[in-house]
């Protein structure tokens, strides 16, 4: 399983891509990641595609599963689907996450 979070916007308008791949994690962290992903809704919400607040962030979250399937969702700050906030924090704080500026 691989989770990719693309965060764009904010005051500087920067785009940062963070990827966490289960192959880089120990068994306990992999279980945490799988549980967080299982608790997330990947249903798209209707609404604005631009940030709902000045200097807000936009997010694109993609999960590539071990079976080759993929799922994803895009949303703006303040409109995260259920469970997504916890996943975003975990990915952002994961020491094994790879961060890349730009897209």
Steps between C-alpha positions, in 0.01 A plus 500: 500500500620847413335827608575823317384839627532807278444822694489830316420859578551685823662841525794405276292299253747212518423143403651220711459129426550255786509126436500221757558148371426201724814325375700764691312440827522240774200272560349716777515821292360316198205385711446859618501625143256232382264575792505874428431445130216259587344773715495755216225586261614541140170639376532827312300785643339751273617853556769746405828384356676817615586550868193593702708743705764751408842334490340161571636168381378256238567128543517200273534165676571182304527147638661233284406160643708184487259343251571774244179692561503870576261744662519868561322813606550875462375761743565844639600592852205474734314244287701183564304175468450287810825373653722692259635745759659221703654345190641837388661559840647147508648528150639847576668378821624166365881494508501267197297744290670641192430868439547669166436865418304562186299230332 
